[in-house]
Amino acid sequence: MATYQNCFQNPPSVVSEVRPNCHQVFSALYGINKCANNNFGDAVHTIGKIRPHGPHRPQPGGVLRAGKKIVTREGRMEPVPPRALETSEIPGIVADYRSAAENAISAGFDGVELHAANGYLLEQFLHDGINDRTDQYGGSVENRARFLFEALEAILESLDSSKVGIRLSPFGGSFGDKDSDPVATYTYVLNRLKNYDLAYAHLIEPRGYHVRDPLAPEKGSARQFRETYKGVLLAASGFDRQSAVQIVEEGAADAVAIGRHFISNPDLVRRFQLNKPVNDYDTDTFYLGDARG
């Protein structure tokens, strides 16, 4: 999450290159925290005080699944043991979310996506399996969601709601982030999100690369929460043309986000329009940290 303007020397050119092929370009904003390694020199300063901290206390056996490593520019490494954020530190991080959103717009992005999924900072606060705080940011679902909504409202002080989306992974459990009652937690979150008239809510399905939660309903995320959230709803993870068309036509989602197939099919939209075969993606090149992926 870039909170300093000099972090944005290249994004304007990137956005200008991408824009001819896109209607809107949004930048994801997230603090990674317990999934981070601080051996980055100047990169630590770019993220500032956000990077090394998490909402929980270190636990025996580590906070990531056994053997889980993170991707760095030096290769895959063990994450730095995190510590619990002090309550007094949180307002500064909330302000950082707002600054990062402002910087993204200044860099030419059309909007931002508040990334509250995939085991990163905001999800760490949401899930009671990892958030054991005893202050106003822990305990009840209202308290655990407080940080998320403070960050969202800070962003909305600077950006119109039409320029802000949010990403959630209700049943993902990435990096060991579990919740004892994900349906109740995300029903609460999505009910509150209805009040903000956001550009969209982006829900990740519990499949593919996302660890499947045994508490996840068979119908998945979008179908589970469609009745709760009536705004623009995006579904993501593991979709092909047939399943994407199906979930949109039945009304469970308004659009589908696809990532991996775009890597091997830059003309994916056209292929879907013509119902043509797609090239397989090569998972051996994913997240390598070099020119291959």
Protein Blocks (a to p, Z undefined) as FASTA:
>chain_A
ZZbfklmmmmmmmmmmmmmmpfbdcdddddfklmpcfblojmmmmnmmmlmpcfbdcdeh
ijadehiacddfkbpcdddddddddfklmmmmmmmmmmmmmmmmmnopabdcddfeehia
klmmmpmklmccfbfkghjfklmmmmmmmmmmmmmmmpcfklcccdddfknopghiacfb
lmlmmmmmmmmmmmnopabdcddddehjbccdfkbcfkbmmlmmmmmpmcdcddeehiaf
klmmmmmmnopafbdcdfklmmmmmklmmmmmnopacddddfklgonlpakZZ
